[in-house]
Structures are given as structure tokens and as C-alpha cells.
Amino acid sequence: MKIVLNGEPREVRAETLSGLLEECGFSGRVATAVNEDFVPSSLRIGHRLADGDRVEVVAPMQGG
């Protein structure tokens, strides 16, 4: 399916948000949003993706 991941068009096989994170190599603590709606980590496994979804994945950064 075709989605937009962090502003870049991408073709993926994953059907859920947790599957997408695994497929794209995201690990550790990240925040996720689909179509501008925050998705908590506890709901990612059941959050089904649809063609054209806009997914944002951000990781905390240290420093200052």
C-alpha cells in the first residue's frame, strides 16, 4: 500500500502501525500519529493502516 511516512511517499507491506514501525526499522521509544491523530503505543498493534494514510514517527532527542 502507498502511504506518506514523515513527509515522504512510501510503498509498504505492513497493515498495522506496529507492523510499519517494524518494517521500517524504528526501535526504541517513538511517538506516532496517523493523519495528524496521535496513536499511543498501546494501540499501535490494532491500528490498521489504509492506502494514502499520512504517518509521522518521531523519536526524542537528548541535548540542549
Secondary structure, 3 states (H helix, E strand, C coil): CEEEECCEEEECCCCEHHHHHHHCCCCCCCEEEECCEEECHHHHHHCECCCCCEEEEECCCCCC
